[in-house]
């Protein structure tokens, strides 16, 4: 999970702060998901991040 969020974020030339603003998810949560210190999040958060990155939830979080 952590590497896919970072991969797609960087593919979109976004900083964590920019993703945070676009997804309305705190940068702390995004950072935690990317570096593995946070492994569980809500479906709503997953949906917001996926939509902001233009990637399906399954691709981003489950594949």
Wavefront OBJ file of the C-alpha trace (Angstrom):
o trace
v 0.000 0.000 0.000
v 2.647 2.523 0.999
v 4.646 2.226 -2.179
v 1.594 2.449 -4.451
v 0.352 5.684 -2.913
v 3.792 7.210 -3.219
v 4.253 5.799 -6.724
v 1.002 7.288 -8.036
v 1.510 10.536 -6.131
v 4.938 10.986 -7.714
v 3.580 9.884 -11.106
v 1.137 12.796 -10.797
v 3.990 15.119 -9.750
v 2.332 15.828 -6.423
v 3.776 16.460 -3.001
v 2.162 14.951 0.061
v 0.789 18.406 0.846
v -0.761 18.736 -2.606
v -2.344 15.288 -2.324
v -3.592 16.234 1.114
v -5.291 19.337 -0.224
v -6.737 17.602 -3.290
v -8.057 14.626 -1.319
v -9.054 16.442 1.878
v -7.029 13.893 3.862
v -4.414 15.078 6.330
v -0.780 14.979 5.241
v -0.021 13.020 8.416
v -2.332 10.206 7.307
v -0.900 10.208 3.780
v 2.635 10.117 5.170
v 1.738 7.298 7.553
v 0.209 5.228 4.766
v 3.218 5.812 2.525
v 5.850 4.905 5.100
v 3.938 2.044 6.706
v 3.445 3.507 10.185
v -0.299 3.597 9.466
v -1.671 0.416 7.948
v -5.412 0.791 8.539
v -7.652 3.583 7.322
v -11.330 4.128 6.590
v -13.066 3.351 3.317
v -13.832 7.055 2.978
v -10.156 7.961 3.241
v -9.203 5.287 0.705
v -11.856 6.617 -1.677
v -10.674 10.228 -1.308
v -7.018 9.348 -1.946
v -7.879 7.096 -4.886
v -10.055 9.747 -6.505
v -7.414 12.446 -6.025
v -4.813 10.218 -7.695
v -7.142 9.027 -10.460
v -6.622 5.377 -9.539
v -9.163 2.756 -8.516
v -9.370 1.788 -4.860
v -8.669 -1.866 -5.640
v -5.563 -1.014 -7.656
v -4.242 1.378 -5.030
v -4.998 -0.536 -1.858
v -5.625 -4.208 -2.657
v -3.540 -5.352 -5.656
l 1 2 3 4 5 6 7 8 9 10 11 12 13 14 15 16 17 18 19 20 21 22 23 24 25 26 27 28 29 30 31 32 33 34 35 36 37 38 39 40 41 42 43 44 45 46 47 48 49 50 51 52 53 54 55 56 57 58 59 60 61 62 63
